[in-house]
């Protein structure tokens, strides 16, 4: 999972718990809840990633360039910038 997402637990919670329950229960309050949680998650993750940058200087930056925070990064087309 960490090959594709830097934070797979947050991604799973966002995708399956919030959006999955919204679809399953036909209750869009879960989507609103996910959108409300999103800024809080970014604040938490900022602290977590700062610790990782300290523990793994250079390596973690390279990892961030190739791995998405919540969603996988798509490969760039050949010749793209």
Helices and strands as residue ranges (DSSP letters): H 8-12, I 13-20, H 21-25, H 29-55, H 59-66
